[in-house]
Amino acid sequence: MTTAPGVEVTLSSELLRHLRAEAKKLGVSLNWLVASMVVDTVESVERAHEIVAA
């Protein structure tokens, strides 16, 4: 079986409600908003590792 790389995100109901409202306010889908948060987090961790390794 071939699978595509992916990430699963679990949100509390309170956070889900907040993010739905934010997505609506910003005019973006909830999926895109959560995906952008994941990417920002991964990039921040990568930058932190680069600083430590330097």
mmCIF file of the C-alpha atoms, coordinates in Angstrom:
data_MODEL
# 
_entry.id   MODEL 
# 
loop_
_atom_site.group_PDB 
_atom_site.id 
_atom_site.type_symbol 
_atom_site.label_atom_id 
_atom_site.label_alt_id 
_atom_site.label_comp_id 
_atom_site.label_asym_id 
_atom_site.label_entity_id 
_atom_site.label_seq_id 
_atom_site.pdbx_PDB_ins_code 
_atom_site.Cartn_x 
_atom_site.Cartn_y 
_atom_site.Cartn_z 
_atom_site.occupancy 
_atom_site.B_iso_or_equiv 
_atom_site.pdbx_formal_charge 
_atom_site.auth_seq_id 
_atom_site.auth_comp_id 
_atom_site.auth_asym_id 
_atom_site.auth_atom_id 
_atom_site.pdbx_PDB_model_num 
ATOM 1  C CA . MET A 1 1  ? 0.000   0.000  0.000  1.00 0.00 ? 1  MET A CA 1 
ATOM 2  C CA . THR A 1 2  ? 1.311   3.442  -0.946 1.00 0.00 ? 2  THR A CA 1 
ATOM 3  C CA . THR A 1 3  ? 0.539   6.388  1.298  1.00 0.00 ? 3  THR A CA 1 
ATOM 4  C CA . ALA A 1 4  ? 1.129   10.086 0.908  1.00 0.00 ? 4  ALA A CA 1 
ATOM 5  C CA . PRO A 1 5  ? 2.928   11.952 3.687  1.00 0.00 ? 5  PRO A CA 1 
ATOM 6  C CA . GLY A 1 6  ? 0.480   13.576 6.043  1.00 0.00 ? 6  GLY A CA 1 
ATOM 7  C CA . VAL A 1 7  ? -0.118  15.041 9.444  1.00 0.00 ? 7  VAL A CA 1 
ATOM 8  C CA . GLU A 1 8  ? -3.036  14.424 11.749 1.00 0.00 ? 8  GLU A CA 1 
ATOM 9  C CA . VAL A 1 9  ? -4.078  17.217 14.081 1.00 0.00 ? 9  VAL A CA 1 
ATOM 10 C CA . THR A 1 10 ? -6.310  16.835 17.121 1.00 0.00 ? 10 THR A CA 1 
ATOM 11 C CA . LEU A 1 11 ? -8.018  19.989 18.347 1.00 0.00 ? 11 LEU A CA 1 
ATOM 12 C CA . SER A 1 12 ? -10.002 20.535 21.509 1.00 0.00 ? 12 SER A CA 1 
ATOM 13 C CA . SER A 1 13 ? -13.600 21.562 20.918 1.00 0.00 ? 13 SER A CA 1 
ATOM 14 C CA . GLU A 1 14 ? -12.839 25.031 22.306 1.00 0.00 ? 14 GLU A CA 1 
ATOM 15 C CA . LEU A 1 15 ? -9.885  25.504 19.943 1.00 0.00 ? 15 LEU A CA 1 
ATOM 16 C CA . LEU A 1 16 ? -11.901 24.133 17.020 1.00 0.00 ? 16 LEU A CA 1 
ATOM 17 C CA . ARG A 1 17 ? -14.671 26.681 17.667 1.00 0.00 ? 17 ARG A CA 1 
ATOM 18 C CA . HIS A 1 18 ? -12.122 29.490 17.869 1.00 0.00 ? 18 HIS A CA 1 
ATOM 19 C CA . LEU A 1 19 ? -10.325 28.423 14.688 1.00 0.00 ? 19 LEU A CA 1 
ATOM 20 C CA . ARG A 1 20 ? -13.606 28.065 12.785 1.00 0.00 ? 20 ARG A CA 1 
ATOM 21 C CA . ALA A 1 21 ? -14.496 31.640 13.728 1.00 0.00 ? 21 ALA A CA 1 
ATOM 22 C CA . GLU A 1 22 ? -11.012 32.868 12.736 1.00 0.00 ? 22 GLU A CA 1 
ATOM 23 C CA . ALA A 1 23 ? -11.166 31.040 9.408  1.00 0.00 ? 23 ALA A CA 1 
ATOM 24 C CA . LYS A 1 24 ? -14.557 32.572 8.673  1.00 0.00 ? 24 LYS A CA 1 
ATOM 25 C CA . LYS A 1 25 ? -13.307 36.040 9.634  1.00 0.00 ? 25 LYS A CA 1 
ATOM 26 C CA . LEU A 1 26 ? -10.227 35.629 7.419  1.00 0.00 ? 26 LEU A CA 1 
ATOM 27 C CA . GLY A 1 27 ? -12.192 34.117 4.546  1.00 0.00 ? 27 GLY A CA 1 
ATOM 28 C CA . VAL A 1 28 ? -10.115 30.930 4.400  1.00 0.00 ? 28 VAL A CA 1 
ATOM 29 C CA . SER A 1 29 ? -11.000 27.291 4.929  1.00 0.00 ? 29 SER A CA 1 
ATOM 30 C CA . LEU A 1 30 ? -10.448 25.753 8.333  1.00 0.00 ? 30 LEU A CA 1 
ATOM 31 C CA . ASN A 1 31 ? -8.135  23.180 6.713  1.00 0.00 ? 31 ASN A CA 1 
ATOM 32 C CA . TRP A 1 32 ? -5.901  25.908 5.286  1.00 0.00 ? 32 TRP A CA 1 
ATOM 33 C CA . LEU A 1 33 ? -5.777  27.767 8.585  1.00 0.00 ? 33 LEU A CA 1 
ATOM 34 C CA . VAL A 1 34 ? -4.764  24.652 10.524 1.00 0.00 ? 34 VAL A CA 1 
ATOM 35 C CA . ALA A 1 35 ? -2.274  23.632 7.816  1.00 0.00 ? 35 ALA A CA 1 
ATOM 36 C CA . SER A 1 36 ? -0.617  27.048 7.984  1.00 0.00 ? 36 SER A CA 1 
ATOM 37 C CA . MET A 1 37 ? -0.302  26.710 11.758 1.00 0.00 ? 37 MET A CA 1 
ATOM 38 C CA . VAL A 1 38 ? 1.358   23.312 11.364 1.00 0.00 ? 38 VAL A CA 1 
ATOM 39 C CA . VAL A 1 39 ? 3.789   24.654 8.750  1.00 0.00 ? 39 VAL A CA 1 
ATOM 40 C CA . ASP A 1 40 ? 4.647   27.662 10.941 1.00 0.00 ? 40 ASP A CA 1 
ATOM 41 C CA . THR A 1 41 ? 5.310   25.336 13.882 1.00 0.00 ? 41 THR A CA 1 
ATOM 42 C CA . VAL A 1 42 ? 7.522   22.992 11.867 1.00 0.00 ? 42 VAL A CA 1 
ATOM 43 C CA . GLU A 1 43 ? 9.495   25.912 10.430 1.00 0.00 ? 43 GLU A CA 1 
ATOM 44 C CA . SER A 1 44 ? 9.973   27.399 13.912 1.00 0.00 ? 44 SER A CA 1 
ATOM 45 C CA . VAL A 1 45 ? 11.316  24.095 15.225 1.00 0.00 ? 45 VAL A CA 1 
ATOM 46 C CA . GLU A 1 46 ? 13.659  23.779 12.228 1.00 0.00 ? 46 GLU A CA 1 
ATOM 47 C CA . ARG A 1 47 ? 14.984  27.322 12.827 1.00 0.00 ? 47 ARG A CA 1 
ATOM 48 C CA . ALA A 1 48 ? 15.529  26.542 16.516 1.00 0.00 ? 48 ALA A CA 1 
ATOM 49 C CA . HIS A 1 49 ? 17.502  23.419 15.603 1.00 0.00 ? 49 HIS A CA 1 
ATOM 50 C CA . GLU A 1 50 ? 19.617  25.417 13.148 1.00 0.00 ? 50 GLU A CA 1 
ATOM 51 C CA . ILE A 1 51 ? 20.441  27.982 15.839 1.00 0.00 ? 51 ILE A CA 1 
ATOM 52 C CA . VAL A 1 52 ? 21.404  25.270 18.322 1.00 0.00 ? 52 VAL A CA 1 
ATOM 53 C CA . ALA A 1 53 ? 23.533  23.451 15.733 1.00 0.00 ? 53 ALA A CA 1 
ATOM 54 C CA . ALA A 1 54 ? 25.423  26.631 14.771 1.00 0.00 ? 54 ALA A CA 1 
# 
